[in-house]
Every structure is written in C-alpha cells, then in structure tokens.
Amino acid sequence: MNYMRRKDKKIEDSKIIETILTQSQICHIAFLDDEYPYVVPMNYGYKDDALYFHCATHGKKLDLIKRNNKVGFEIVLFHELIKKEISCDWTTKYRSIMGTGKIEIITDFDQKRAGLDILLKSASVFLLQTSTAHH
C-alpha cells in the first residue's frame, strides 16, 4: 500500500531527498518480529542510493534479518519548533523520508571496509555541520 493522507507534504524532489539523506544522522529501522515490529534507531551512511549500517556480529537485529530481510525505515531532518500562545497549536517543522526495502548482511571484508568508510564519512560531515552551526 502506498497511501499518504497529506499529499501536499509529499517530497518528490530528488535534491530535497538527497539533502535529508546526507544531513540526517539517525535512521529508524523496523524489522519484522514475531508479533510486533522491532524498531531500532541506528546511525547510517548513505551513498549511491544505498543506506549503510554497522552493528555487532551477533544479536537480535541480525537474527531478524536472517529470518526476514524486509524492513521499513524512517529518517527525519528536524528544522524547528514552532511555538504558539496556546500549547495545542505548537508544531514542528521537519522533513522526513519513509520507505521499505531489503537489508543485506555484507560478509566480504573489502565491502565491509567500504561500507564502514561510508559510515565514517557521513559521521564526519555531520560533525562538521554541527560544529560550524554552533560557532
């Protein structure tokens, strides 16, 4: 199902999507568990239309991926809190991406290293953005 109630909020501009992917730092991944989804916030790297994640070599995430590699994900780029006189009128300006896909476990050492390089580059870009924004 590809349903979105507020079609006026839908982002289809590839430049805006690219900005969200490169300026955000956390991706929430929803794994299929037995009865309920299992959602985990993770740092990520982005390159060539792919998201890269790093995790331990054992644990629940890997067990779930091995059982079913279909996932949902959500990435948010926060902009600002809009305050109003009446607290119920407060709102938040943000942009987000939601999607589904298949997650793969990389076993090849060179591919792992390349993925980790992508993650570290994304983290360093984020750190540079936040340090210059505060000075």
N, C-alpha and C positions, 0 to 999 in steps of 0.2 A: 504494500500500500504506500502510495506517495501523496499523502494528504497534508495540506498545510492550510489552516484556517485563515491566517493573516497573510494573504498573498502579497500585500503591499510591503511586507517585511522580508520577502524572499530575496536573497542575494544571488544574482546570476552573473555578475560582473567578475570575470576571472582575476582582474587586478585586485579587487577587494578581497576575494577568497585567498589569493596569494598573500596579501597583507595579514590577514587573520592567521594563516598558517605559519608565517615567518615571524610574527610579533608576539604570538601567544606562547606560553610555556608549558601548559598542562593540558593533557587530553584525558577525558574520562572515557574509559573503555568498558562496555557492558558485555560480559561473557555469558553464555548460556549455561546455567547451572541446573540442578535437578528441578526444583520447584520455582525458584525465583532467580532473576538476573543477579549477577555478581558484578558490581561496578567498582572500578579501581581508577583513581587519578594517577596519571603517570607523566613524567617528563617525556618529551619526544623530540625527534629531529625530523626535518622534512626536506626532501629533495626528489626531483623528478617524479612528482605525483605519488610519492610513497611516504608513509609515516614510519619512523624507526623508533623502537622502544628497547630498553635494556631491563633485564630482571635477573633474579637468581637462577641458578641451574636446576633448582627443584622448588616445588611449591604448588599452591592451588591454581595460579594462573596457567602454568604450563600443563597441569593435569587437565584443566578445562579446554585448553587449546588442542591438546591431543585427542580429546573426546569429540570436540566440535569446534572448528576454527572460524565459524561465522561469528562476527562481533558487530556491535553498534558502537559508535563513538560520538563525542561532542567536544568541541573546542570553543572557548569563549574568549573574546577580546574585550575587556572592560574599558569603558570610556569615562563615565562619570555618574555620580549620584545626583539626582535632581530633587532638591528639597522644596517642599511647598508648605504653606501655612497649616494645612490640615494633613496630618501624618498619612492618612489613607490615600492622599494624592501624590505621595512621593513615588518616584520611579527611577529606573536605572537605564542609562544609555549604554548599550553594548551591541556587539556583533558576534554572531556565532555560526558555527558550521556543525551540522549533524549528518551522519551518514552510516552506512553499513558496508561491510566488506569481509574479506577473509584475511586472517592473520597467519603468518608463516613463521616457523622457528628456523632460524638460519644456523646451519651446522658447520659450514665451510669457514675455516679460520680467516681467510682473506676477506670474505664477505662480512664476517663479524667485525673485523677491524674497520672496514669501510663504513659499516653502519655506526660503529662507535665514534668514528671521526665525524660523521654527520651529526650525531647527538651532541658531541662536544662543541662543534662549530655553532650549532643552534644555541647552546647554553651561553657561549661566549658573546654572541651577538646580542642576546637578551641582557646579559650583564652590562655590556657597553651602553645599550639603550637606557637602562635604568640608572646607571651611574651618571650619564650626561643629563638625564632629565632632572636629577636632584641637585645639580650644580649650576 
